[in-house]
Amino acid sequence: MTTSADARPRRRIRGVGLVLVAVYGVLALAATGRSTVQILTGFDEAPLAYSLSAVAAVVYILATIALVGRGEVWYRIAWITILFELVFVLTVGTLSVVDAELFPRDTVWSYYGLGYLLVPLVLPVLGLVWLAKHRTPAEVPA
């Protein structure tokens, strides 16, 4: 019994899904660049904020990979990553509004992603809806 990589189940990524993956990819690049510059040039000014920007970068990279990944494991990783993102954008967004002194410098998720036109707030909701509608079929033994 042999199986090939092409025989594994795959989510169909087209239309809105393709746009979703592209936006996650752009945010991954933007957050990675932002956090790298922040950490290299002024980490001591706002270590919590700049660390959260780095966490956001890792989350966006992992979400992008998981959305295009094949199989049940990547599907679950996508769910976990995007749920994590939603919880943190809501938490950091709320904390930055309630107590701005917690974040003397903005993070990707400050003010619900206002620096990114609120895309970090809307994107995980769209991602979760898309995942719910595009579940990967379970692998069936041959």
C-alpha positions as CSV (number, residue, x, y, z in Angstrom):
1,M,0.0,0.0,0.0
2,T,1.5,3.3,-1.1
3,T,0.3,6.7,-0.7
4,S,1.5,9.8,-2.5
5,A,1.5,13.4,-1.2
6,D,-1.0,14.3,-3.9
7,A,-3.5,11.8,-2.5
8,R,-3.8,13.7,0.8
9,P,-7.0,15.7,1.3
10,R,-6.7,19.4,0.5
11,R,-8.8,22.4,1.2
12,R,-9.7,24.2,-1.9
13,I,-8.1,27.6,-1.8
14,R,-9.7,29.9,-4.4
15,G,-11.7,33.1,-4.4
16,V,-12.1,34.5,-0.9
17,G,-9.8,31.8,0.5
18,L,-7.0,32.9,-1.8
19,V,-7.5,36.6,-0.7
20,L,-7.5,35.5,2.9
21,V,-4.2,33.6,2.5
22,A,-2.7,36.6,0.7
23,V,-3.7,39.1,3.4
24,Y,-2.3,36.8,6.1
25,G,0.9,36.6,4.1
26,V,1.1,40.4,3.8
27,L,0.4,40.8,7.6
28,A,3.1,38.2,8.3
29,L,5.7,40.2,6.4
30,A,4.5,43.5,7.8
31,A,4.5,42.3,11.4
32,T,7.8,40.6,11.0
33,G,9.4,43.7,9.6
34,R,7.8,45.9,12.3
35,S,8.8,43.7,15.2
36,T,12.3,43.3,13.9
37,V,12.9,47.0,13.6
38,Q,11.2,47.6,17.0
39,I,13.3,45.0,18.8
40,L,16.6,46.1,17.2
41,T,16.1,49.8,17.7
42,G,14.4,50.3,21.0
43,F,13.4,47.1,22.8
44,D,14.2,48.7,26.2
45,E,11.6,51.5,25.5
46,A,8.6,49.1,25.3
47,P,9.6,45.4,25.8
48,L,6.0,44.2,26.2
49,A,4.7,46.0,23.2
50,Y,7.6,45.0,21.0
51,S,7.4,41.4,22.2
52,L,3.7,41.3,21.3
53,S,4.5,42.6,17.8
54,A,6.9,39.6,17.5
55,V,4.2,37.2,18.7
56,A,1.9,38.7,16.2
57,A,4.4,38.1,13.4
58,V,4.8,34.4,14.4
59,V,1.0,34.0,14.6
60,Y,0.6,35.5,11.1
61,I,3.4,33.3,9.7
62,L,1.9,30.1,11.2
63,A,-1.6,31.0,10.2
64,T,-0.5,31.6,6.6
65,I,1.3,28.2,6.5
66,A,-1.6,26.4,8.2
67,L,-4.2,27.8,5.8
68,V,-2.4,26.4,2.8
69,G,-1.3,23.2,4.6
70,R,-2.8,19.8,3.8
71,G,-4.6,17.5,6.1
72,E,-6.3,17.5,9.4
73,V,-3.3,18.5,11.5
74,W,-2.8,21.8,9.5
75,Y,-6.6,22.4,9.7
76,R,-6.4,22.2,13.5
77,I,-3.3,24.4,13.6
78,A,-5.1,27.0,11.5
79,W,-8.1,27.0,13.9
80,I,-5.9,27.2,17.0
81,T,-3.7,29.9,15.5
82,I,-6.5,32.1,14.3
83,L,-8.5,31.7,17.6
84,F,-5.3,32.7,19.4
85,E,-5.0,35.7,17.1
86,L,-8.6,36.8,17.8
87,V,-8.3,36.5,21.6
88,F,-5.1,38.5,21.6
89,V,-6.3,41.2,19.2
90,L,-9.3,41.7,21.4
91,T,-7.3,41.5,24.6
92,V,-4.5,43.8,23.5
93,G,-6.9,46.1,21.7
94,T,-9.1,46.5,24.8
95,L,-6.1,46.9,27.2
96,S,-4.6,49.6,24.9
97,V,-7.9,51.5,25.0
98,V,-8.5,51.1,28.8
99,D,-4.9,51.7,29.9
100,A,-2.7,53.2,27.2
101,E,0.3,53.3,29.6
102,L,0.6,49.5,29.4
103,F,1.8,50.0,25.8
104,P,3.9,53.1,25.5
105,R,4.5,52.1,21.9
106,D,2.0,50.5,19.5
107,T,1.9,46.8,18.7
108,V,0.3,45.2,15.7
109,W,-2.7,44.6,17.8
110,S,-2.9,47.9,19.7
111,Y,-6.3,49.6,19.4
112,Y,-7.6,46.5,17.6
113,G,-5.1,46.9,14.8
114,L,-5.9,50.5,14.0
115,G,-2.4,51.0,12.6
116,Y,-3.3,48.4,10.0
117,L,-6.7,49.8,9.3
118,L,-8.4,47.3,11.7
119,V,-7.5,44.4,9.4
120,P,-6.1,42.4,12.5
121,L,-9.6,42.7,14.0
122,V,-11.6,41.6,11.0
123,L,-9.2,39.0,9.6
124,P,-9.5,36.3,12.3
125,V,-13.3,36.5,12.1
126,L,-13.2,36.0,8.3
127,G,-10.5,33.3,8.8
128,L,-12.7,31.3,11.2
129,V,-15.7,31.6,9.0
130,W,-13.7,30.4,6.0
131,L,-12.3,27.5,8.0
132,A,-15.7,26.4,9.2
133,K,-17.0,26.3,5.6
134,H,-13.9,24.6,4.1
135,R,-13.2,21.7,6.4
136,T,-10.6,19.2,5.1
137,P,-12.1,15.8,4.5
138,A,-10.7,13.2,6.9
139,E,-8.2,10.9,5.3
140,V,-9.8,7.6,4.5
141,P,-7.7,4.5,4.6
142,A,-7.3,2.9,1.1
